[in-house]
Amino acid sequence: MGKFLGGLNVNRRQVLQGGAAAGLVALAAPKAWGQNKPEKLVLVCENSIAWKRTLIEEVAPAFEKENGIKIEFTMLPVDAWRARLKAELSAGSTGIDIAMLSVQMSGWMAPHLLDHNEVAAKITERDPDFDWGDFLEGGKKAGTYEGKLVGIPYRLTAQILHYQKELLAQAGFAQAPQTFAEFAKAALAVNSPPDRYGFGLTGKQGAATFTNAVPWIFSAGGRLVDFDTGEIFIDSDKAAEGLQFYADLLLKEKVVPPEAMTWEFDDLIAGAQNDKYAMSATFSSYGTLFNDPKLSKTAGRWAWSTMPGSPTKEDNRTLIDGQFMAISKYSQNADWATEFLRMACSKDAMLRSMEGGNAPPRSSSLLNPDMVAKLGWPAAAAEAINTGIPISSNAAWDGLELSLRTGVSEALLGQKTAKDALRDVADDWQRNLRRAGIIK
């Protein structure tokens, strides 16, 4: 019998392939939980499978083998994932035990979740080797909303520059492009359509539209919004400069594969693996998948740097986001859900998840010398995180993001200049913030 994965039926033999789950059975703690044992735990998350490989193929089968409880993964596209969680949690449904959520969802999800400071304390009491102090303080801070930790940090992401080092060297670039101007020159120099283009992006309107465009806005000196004052910055000249540069890589310089206008997250990964482009600015941990010799034709060719900046390298900034594993306060299986989080977020499981494309927020994982040497991207990610700008966790953000996605798409399609598109976004944001009571 398969597990339901957002419409994909994953065969048990495939999930257990390689016997990797057996290595995690040793993580089990003393068995006695007060609750009766359920048949399954329901975990709802978005449908990016690649970086969840360890969770799906190793931890869940190990948990089932040890405890006799299945983990049912309900994996949905980003907007459907958010809508499902809003609908069920707002109704107090007991049908969800564990939810994965991103930073920007914290505001509206917090009332429906356990306080995970208490969950972490319970795990540590049960298993001192869990080592709560090993989790990055930045990850805990990002997952805290109005004093409540909404989940156990599982992933901490930052967009960085991924580039095929040898291609750039052959074109006369001894290092990663430092500025926007250098980046445009490098992209043109390595552009060789239709076989390989200079730059890959996610052009399909959706969650990826926002996450891949905003680092260019930030690195040009643009900002989004201040929820404390209600001040809107998205229509500034600097924000427009960053978005127009990003759009012009497609429209003017023509260094982007035409099919990239249909790409989402997993398509961008596949494009890198199939040598469709030489550079991209996306999640740091995607470097693992770009460089995986089992999956990628370009394995061994990639190198990493922080974003280029405008006008100088020092101006570069990136977007900080993350995902957390959270227990619904309506779950009737909270103890067993806590045990699953203990296994999923353990040192061993998180270290192993790096090879599956995750960016775990544990010091022991990111600083592991063998993993740093093997993967390459952690150093650039750590540098980017130090100066990056976290996504807002304000409950009003979701509505603002939808408007920004539209504006970015209009600029990419050449329907509007970046300045005009962002001016319309700002007007819509004013209406949203007024309805939310943030501005009068």
Residue, then its C-alpha position, 0 to 999 in steps of 0.5 A: m500500500g502506498k503513501f499519499l504524496g500530493g497525488l503521487n502514490v509512493n510505493r513502500r518498496q521505493v520509500l524503503q529503498g536502500g534500507a536507509a530507514a534501518g539506520l535511524v531506528a537506533l534513534a528511538a527513545p524509551k517507548a512509554w507514552g501515556q496516549n493510546k497508539p493511533e494507526k497513523l499521524v497526518l502530516v501536511c506540508e507543501n509538495s517540494i519533495a526533493w529536500k524532504r527525501t530523508l524525512i520521507e524515505e528514512v525517518a517516517p519508515a523508521f518511526e513506523k518500524e519502531n512504533g507501528i504508526k504510519i506517517e501519512f504525508t499530505m503534500l500540496p502546492v504552496d497555496a493549497w497547502r496554506a489554504r488547507l491548514k487555514a481551513e482545518l485549523s480555523a475549524g479546530s479539526t483533529g484531522i491534522d497532527i503535524a504541520m510544516l509551516s514557513v516563517q510567513m505563516s507563523g502569525w495566523m498559525a500560532p493560535h492553533l499550535l502548541d508552544h514548541n518551547e514546551v515541546a522542545a523541553k519535553i523532548t529534551e527531558r526524554d532524550p538529552d542527546f537531542d541537544w536543544g542548544d545545538f539549534l541556531e538561535g536565528g532559527k528559533k527567533a524566526g519561528t517565534y511569534e509574540g513570544k511563542l515558538v510555533g514549531i521545531p526548526y527544520r530548515l533555514t533558507a537563504q538565496i545565494l548565487h549558484y554558478q558553474k565555475e569553469l564556464l565563468a572561468q573560460a569566459g574570463f571571470a575568475q570569481a563570482p560576479q560581485t555587482f549587477a553590472e558584472f553579473a549581466k556581463a557574465a551571463l551574456a558571456v556564458n549564454s549559448p542558446p538554445d543548449r545552455y543559457g546564462f541564467g535560470l529563474t522561476g517564471k511561473q506565477g506562484a510562491a517561487t515568483f516571490t522568493n527568487a525575485v526579492p533578493w534582487i530587490f534587496s540587493a539593489g537597496g529596496r525593501l518591502v514594508d514596515f508592519d509596525t508603522g505601515e510604511i510601504f517601500i516596495d515602490s521605491d526607485k531602488a526596489a524598481e531597479g532591482l526588479q527591472f534588472y531581474a526582468d531585463l535578464l529575460l526580456k532585454e539580455k535574453v539570457v534566460p531559457p524561454e521555458a523558464m517562464t513555466w518553471e517552479f522550484d523543482d523545475l529550476i532544480a531540474g534545469a540545473q541538473n540538465d545543464k540548461y543554464a550557467m547561473s541562478a540565484t536561489f535557495s542555498s541548499y539546492g546546491t546539493l541537488f544541483n551537484d548530486p552525481k546520482l541526479s545531475k549531469t552537471a555534478g561537480r561543476w557548481a560553486w557558490s557565493t552571496m548575491p551580487g550587489s548594486p552598486t557594490k558587492e557590500d550592498n548585497r542582501t538576501l531573503i531569510d525564510g525557514q520551515f518548522m515542524a509543528i504539532s496542532k493543539y487540536s491533535q489527539n496524538a500530541d505525544w506521538a507527534t512529539e516523538f516523531l519530531r524528536m526523530a525527524c529533528s535529531k542530530d543524525a537525521m538532520l545531518r543526513s538531510m543535508e545530502g537530500g537538499n535540506a538546510p538544517p538549522r543545527s550548528s553541528s550540521l552546518l559546521n560539520p567539516d565533512m559536509v562542508a567539504k562535500l557540499g560546498w554551499p554552507a559557507a556562502a549560506a552562513e555569510a548570507i544569513n548574517t546580513g539577510i532580511p527575514i520574511s515577515s511573520n505578520a498575519a497580513w503578509d500572505g495577502l501582500e505576497l499575492s499582489l507582489r507575485t502579480g507585479v513580478s509576473e507583469a514585469l517578467l512578461g513585459q506587460k509593465t515596467a518594474k516601476d509601474a508594476l510595483r506602484d500598483v503593488a503598493d496601491d494594493w498593499q495600502r488597501n490590504l493594510r488598511r483592511a487589516g487595521i495596520i494603517k488608517 
